[in-house]
Amino acid sequence: MKEDTKIEKRENREAAVAMIRADRLLSQQEMGWLFRPLAICPFPAKPFKGEGPEETPLLWSRKAGNVSVEIIGHPKYGVPYGQDILIVLYLAVEAQRQKSRKITVNFYRDFMRMFDMNPNDGRKYGLVKQSMTRIRNALFKWEVEQGEHREKGATYVYIEEWDLYFDPKSPTQRPLWDQYILLSERFWHEISTHKIPFNLEAVKHLKAKISHLNFYIWLSYRVWRAWQEKEKQGLPSGEAFVPFWGEYGLQGQMSSVIEKKFEFRREVRKWLDSVKELWPKCPVDINGDGLKIHVTGKDQLDIMPEDTDSPRIFPNVESLSKTALARTDICPKCGKPRTLQPGKINQQKNFRYPDWWSCSGKCSAESLDANCPDCDKPMEVVNKGRQDYHYQCLNCGRIEGGEAYWLKYSMFVQR
C-alpha cells in the first residue's frame, strides 16, 4: 500500500511538472507580481527567535550589498517566516485581479483554494490564520546605502486595514457583511509600478519546500532585472554574477543559516535543479563560487515581457459577469431554448473549461465554438477535455491556449 502511494505521488508530481511546462510554452500561466524587498531578501525559512526579554519585539535583519532589510515582529506572534510569504503573494495577485488597493475577499477560503489547500482542514485553517496574524502585526524596513551624506529607505506594512471572518468549525461559511483587506499605499504602489512577474503555478508546486520557493522568487527577480538592463542599454545579453558568499553573496540574500561552504553549494544545486525542472530555459548556471546569469532572448524568461501589460489572472467565480447570462439561442438538437453559461473554474487547479450551452430540453452540454482572433474562422480544439487543451486555426495557423482564450474573449469575464 505504501509503495502504491509513493508511485501515485510521483505520478501526480510528474503530471504537475508537465502541466507547468506546457502552460509556459502556450503562455497561459497564471501570474502575479513580486514585491521588490521580498524578492531581494525573503522571509526566514524557519521560525525566528529573538534575544532578550519576551516583551522585546523580535528583530530579524539581513544585508545584501548596499540593501538592508529588517523585520520587527510582534513579541506575541513573532517574525513572519516560511509559508507566510504565500500571504503576500496572494494579496498581490488578488489586488491585481480586482485592480484595487482595497480587495473584497472571503480570505481564508480563497487563499487556501489558490494554493491547493483543503479549506475544510481545520488544522491548516488555523495555521493560515497564524500566518496572517504575523504579517499584519510585523513592521518592515528597507534601507539603501547612498554614501556618507545621504540616507534612503522606507518603513512599511503590507496591510493597513482589514475586516475578516474566522470560524475553524465552519471554514467555508460566509458572514453577513463584506470582508475586505486594505493594502498599504507602499505595497500597492510597488506591485502596480514595478511589475516583476512570477509564475503562480510554479509557486504552488514549490510551496512545500520553502528554501526552493524563496530561491525561485529571487531568481525570477534577478533574471527579469538582467533582461530589463539588456533591453534598456541595447546589449546583446543581460549578465550578472552573484557570488555564494561575501557582502553581495547569495547566502545572505537567501537568509540561509548553512555555514559550511560545501553544504551550501550542494543546497544551491538542489534549488537550481528544482527551478529548471519547471523552467527549462532558465538562463542561470553555477559558475565556480557563484551563479552566472546570462539572458540573450526573451524566450528564456519564465513570463513573456508582453504578458505583464495584460496579466493572466483567473477570475473568481463570484466575479463573473451576469450580463452574458441573458444570451439565449435555439438548440439545434431539440429545438428548445438554450442558455450560454460560463466555463466552470477548478479553483484548486486553476483550470477553466470553455463557455458552454445549457439546453432546457436536457440535451448534453455543448462547448461554445472558439473563433480565431486574427481571421475570425472557427478554431479546432486540441487535447479536448484535458488541462493542456488549446485551439489551432486551420486557416491562418494561430495557436491559443484554452484557458488563455476564454480569459481574453469570454463574455463572462469582467474587464
N, C-alpha and C positions, 0 to 999 in steps of 0.2 A: 504493500500500500504506500509506504514512504517513497519507494522508488518511482511509483506511478505519479505521485505528487511532484517529485523533482522533475520528472520528464514533462509534466504538464506546465510547470512553472517555466522551464526552459523554453518550451514551445511558445508559450504566451509572450515571453520576453523577446524571442526572435521575431515573432509576428509584430510586436510593437516597434522594434527597431526597423523592420522592413517598411512599416507604415510611415514612420517618421522620414525615412529616406525618400519614399515615394512622394509624400506630400511636399518635400523640399524640391524635388525635380519638377513637380507640377505647380510650384509656387502657391501652395494652398495651406501653408502652416498658419496656425493661429498665433498671433504675436502680440507683444506688448512693448513698452518702453522702460528702459532702466533708469534708475535714479543714480546720477554720476557718483556721488560719495559712496553709495552702497556697492557700485560696480568696482570702484577703485580699491575699497577696503571693506569686505563683507563682515557680517557679524561673526563672533567666535563660534566655532563648530560645536563646542560643548559648554555646559553651564559654567559661568564665571563667578568665582568667589573673591570678593574684595578683602581688603585688610582693614583692621580697626574695629571699633565698636559697631554693634548691629544698627545703630541709628545713623551711621555714616553712609551717605549714598555711595553705591558701588561705582568706581571709575574704571573704565576699560579704555585703553588708548593704543593706537598703532601709528607708525610713521612710515611713509613710502616716499623717499626723496624729500622734496620740499612740501609735501602734503601731510598734514597731521589730522587724524580722525579721533574723536573722543565720544564715548557714550557714558552718560551718567545715569545709572539705573536706580530705580526706587528701592530703598532698603528693604521694603516688604516683598517686592516682586522680582528684583534682580535685573540684570542686563539682558536684553534680547539676545538670543543665540539660536543656532541650529535651524530648524524649520520655521522659526519666526520670520525669516526672510520671505516666506511664501505670502505672509500677510501684506507686506509692502508690494510685492509683485501683483497680488490680487487687486489692491487698491489702484495701482497704476493702470491695469487692464480695464477695470470697471469704470474708472474716470474717463478713459478714452472711449469706451463703449458708449457712455452716456453724454460725453462731451461736456462735462460739467465738473466743477470743483466739489459741488455737493451731490453726492450719489445716493439714490434711493435703493435700499438693499433689503433682502432677507439674509443678513450677513452669514450667520453660521451655516445655514443650509446651502447657500450659493457658493460660499468658499469651499466647503467640503466637496461639493459636486465638481467644482472647477478642477480640483486636484485629485479627483478619483478616490475620494474617501466616502465611506458609508455614513450618511447623515443620521442614521438611526443607531450608530455606535456611540453609546453614552460616554464610554471612557475616552474615545477620541474626541468627542464633542467637548468634553471638559478640558482636554489638552489644548484645543484650539482657543478656548476662552482664556486659558493662561497665557498663550502666545499673544493674543490681542491685548491683554492687560499689560504685559511687559512693554509692548510697542507704545501703547497710549501713555504710559507713565514714565517713559525714558526721555531724556533730553540729549540732543545730538549736537556735535560741534565739528566744523570743518574749517581748517586753517591752512593757508598757503603762505610760505615764506617768500617775501618780496624784497629782501635786502635789509640793511641795517636801519633805514629810515622810513620803512613802510610796512604796515601790517594789513593783512586781508584775510577775511574769514566770514563765517556765518554760524549762528546758533539757530536750531530749528527743531520742530517736532513734525511728525507725519500727519497726525490727526489733531484738528483744532476743536472739534465738537462732534458729539455722537448721541444717538438715541437708539438703542438696540434692545432686542428681546432675547432672553436666555432662559430655557427650561429644559434641563437634561432629561426629564421624564417624557417630554413631548417635543423632541428636537425639530420636527418638521412643521409644528403648529405656527400659524401666523397670528400676530397680535391685531387688535382693532385699529391701531394707529400705523402710520407710515414710518418705517425705520429709515434712518439715514446716517451717513458719515460725511462730515465736512473736512476736506483735506486742508492742510495749511497752505498759505499762499506760496511759500517757498517750494514745497513739494509739487504743487500744481504747476508752477512756473517752469520748474526743471523738466518735468515729463512732457510739457507742452512745447517748450522751446528747444531743448536739446534732445532730439529724438534718436536715442540709441536703441535699436531694436533687439529683441531677443525672441527666441522660438519657444512659445509656451509648451508645446508638445515635448520638447527636449527637457524643459524644467520638470514636467510631471514625471518623466521617465527617470530622472536623476534624483528626485526629491528624497529618496530613502538613504542616499549617500551624500551627506551634506558637503563634505570636502570636494567631491566631484562636481556637485552643483555649483558651489562657490567658484570653482575653477572655470566651469563653463561660462558663468556670468561674467567673470573677469576677462576671459578670453574673447567673448563676444564684444565687449567694450574695446579691448586693445586692437583687435583686428579691424573693427569698424573705424576706429580712430586712425589707424595706419592707412586705410583706404581713403578716408577723407583728406589726409595730408597729401596723398598721391594725387588726388583729383585737384586739390587746391593749388598745388605747385606745378602741376603738369608733368609729373615724373613718370618714368616707365614702370615703377613699382613703389609700393609703400613698405618701408622696412623699419624694424625695431629689434633691439636685443635687450632682453630682460635677464639679468644675472640671477642665479638662485639665491645668493647671499649678499650681504652688504647693505649700504644705505638705501639703494634702489632695488633691493632684492625681492624676489618672488616670495620668499619665506615670510617676510614681514607683511607683504600685501595680502597674502592668503591667511594671515593670522595663525600660522602654523606653529605648534609647540614642539615639532620634531626637531631635535637638536643635532643628532648625528647626520652628517652630510650624506653618507651613502644611503641612509634610510629615507631622507627627504628626496634625493634623486630618484629612488625607486618608487616613491609615492607619486611624484610628478609624472613619471612614465605611465602609471596606472590611470591618473587623471586624464592625461592626453589620449590614451587608448580609448577611454570611455567616451570622450568628446568626439574623436574621429570615427568611432563606430556609428554615431548619429550624424556626423558632419564630415563625410569622407574627404572633401576638398579643403578642409581647414588648413590654411597656409602657415602652419606652425610646426616646428620640429625642435627636438633637443639638439643643441649645438654646444658641446663642451660643458661648461658650468653655467648654462643658461638656456633660454628659449629664443629661437630666431623666428621672427615674424616676417614673411615675405609675400606681400599681396601684389599680384600682377593683373588680375582680372576680376570683374565683379561676380563671376560665376563661383569664385572661391568664398564669397561671403555666405553666411548662413541665411540671411534675409536680403533679397534684392533691393538695391537703393530706391528704385521707383515705388516699391511697396510701402515705404514709410509715409508717403503722402496720402495713401488710401488704405488704411490698416484693415487687415482681415481679423476682425474680432467677432466671434459668433454672437448673435443676439440672444438675450434671454427669451424664453417662451413668452413671458409676460410683456415683452417689449414689441411683439409682433403687431403690425398694424391691423386694425379691424376693418378698414375700408375695403380691402380686397375681398372680404367675405361676401360682398354683395354680388360678385361676379358669378353669374349662372349661365348654364348652357343646356342643350338638349343631348341626352345620352344617345350616341349612335347605335347602341345595342338594343335598348328597350324603348327609346323614345320619351322617357320621363326626364324631368328636370334633374340637373346635377349641379353641384356647387364646388367651386375651387377652394381647396384647403391648403394651408402652409405645410411644407415638408416637415416631418417630425424631426426633432432635435434630440439626439442622445447626449445629454449634458455631461455624462461621465466620460464619454469617449470623444466629445466634441465632433460628432458625426451628424451631418444634416442630409436628410433624404430630399429628393426633388418634390416640388409642389405637386398636388395630385387632385383628381376629380372624385368627389363623393356622390354616388348616384342614389337618388331617392327610391329607385326601383331595386336596390340591393345588389346591383351588379358589382363585380370585383373592382377594387380601386385601380385607377389608371393614371400613370405619371403624366404630368404636363410635358409636352414636347419642348425641347430646347432649340432655339434658333441662333444661328451664328451671328455674333455682334458685328462682324465685318460685312457679310454678304446677305444676311437675313435668310439664309437657306436652312432647312432642318439639319440638325447635327445628330450624328449616330452615337449612342451610348456604348462605352467600352467598359467591361467588367461590371455589368449591371448587377445591382444588389450588394456589391462589395464596398468596403470602406474606401478603396482606392479607385472608385468609379470616376470616369471622366468622359468628356464629349469630344468628338472629332468631326469637323466639317468635311464632307466628301467633295464639296465644291471648291473650297479655297485652301483646305488643309489645316485651318486653325484648330488648336487644341485648347480646351478649357477644363480645369479641374472641376469635378462635380460640385463640391461644396463652394468653391470659389465662384462658380457660375451663379448659383442661387443666391449667394450673399450679395452679388452685384446687381442681379436683374430680377429677383423675385419681387412681386408687388407687395409682399407682406413685410419686407424689411424696411424699417423706418430709416430715412436718410437725413 
